[in-house]
Every structure is written in C-alpha cells, then in structure tokens.
C-alpha cells in the first residue's frame, strides 16, 4: 500500500474559476479526500475512456500528434490535382 502513496512526480495545473468550482463540486459529490485525489481520479477516468491508462516508456509526445496521421493519409490518397 505504501508504494501506491509514493508520487515522485509533480504536476502544476492552472484553472479558471469555473473549472475550479466544477472540480470542487465533483470532488465533494464523489466524497474525494482532496483536490489532488479528485484530479488523479478524473485523469485516470479520462485516460481509460480514451482506451489506455498509460503510455509506453519512451513514447514521445509527437507520437500522439495529428500531423503524423494527416501525413500518412496524404501518402496513401491520390492527389486531387
């Protein structure tokens, strides 16, 4: 259980007033113990909804970009010239 409580990475997130209020409302509705716990749970749910819970080690942010998909689509489609 102690391993689950170790969180060596820190992430700072800036929210506007509406986002902050929505986070607190959700947190209290779900009886989350802290804002940090609520953010972690929402992040976990969002990632799970997208079909994955973590990226493979060594994965670059560019691997998730839209440009790669567009470039590949252009290579396979004939030009409209």
Helices and strands as residue ranges (DSSP letters): H 2-5, H 17-29, H 35-49, G 61-64, H 66-76
